[in-house]
């Protein structure tokens, strides 16, 4: 098994950061849609809320490391 080069590893981290931010944006958009429908107390909304918290924390850590 060969190890990835530093450039390949950085590209993988950049891809991961992009995926996290895309998922965060989609989660927020879905939450906004549910809230607009008056469904902010549903189980789905609460699950999305938990996912948003997690994604925001991951994003904050990525930003703290310059990614």
C-alpha positions in Angstrom: 0.0 0.0 0.0 1.4 3.4 -1.0 1.0 6.5 1.1 -0.6 9.5 -0.4 1.6 12.5 -1.2 1.2 15.6 0.9 -0.5 17.3 -2.0 -3.0 14.5 -2.4 -3.7 14.5 1.3 -4.3 18.2 1.3 -6.6 17.8 -1.7 -8.5 15.1 0.2 -8.9 17.4 3.2 -10.0 20.3 0.9 -12.6 17.9 -0.6 -13.8 16.9 2.8 -14.1 20.5 3.9 -16.2 21.3 0.8 -18.4 18.3 1.4 -19.0 19.4 5.1 -19.9 22.9 4.0 -22.2 21.7 1.3 -24.0 19.4 3.7 -24.2 22.2 6.2 -25.8 24.5 3.7 -28.3 21.8 2.6 -29.2 21.0 6.2 -29.8 24.7 7.0 -31.9 25.1 3.8 -34.0 22.0 4.8 -34.5 23.3 8.3 -35.6 26.7 6.9 -38.1 25.0 4.7 -39.5 23.0 7.6 -39.7 26.1 9.8 -41.5 28.0 7.1 -44.1 25.1 7.0 -44.5 25.3 10.8 -42.8 22.0 11.3 -40.0 23.2 13.6 -41.1 20.8 16.4 -41.0 17.7 14.3 -38.6 14.8 14.8 -37.0 15.5 11.4 -36.3 19.1 12.3 -34.7 18.0 15.6 -32.5 15.5 13.8 -31.5 18.2 11.3 -30.7 20.5 14.2 -28.4 17.9 15.8 -26.7 17.4 12.4 -26.3 21.1 12.0 -24.6 21.4 15.3 -22.2 18.7 14.5 -21.4 20.0 11.0 -20.9 23.5 12.4 -18.4 22.1 14.9 -16.5 20.2 12.2 -16.5 23.3 10.0 -15.1 25.4 12.9 -12.3 22.9 13.4 -11.4 22.9 9.7 -11.3 26.7 9.7 -9.1 26.7 12.8 -6.6 24.6 10.9 -6.8 26.8 7.8 -8.9 24.4 5.7 
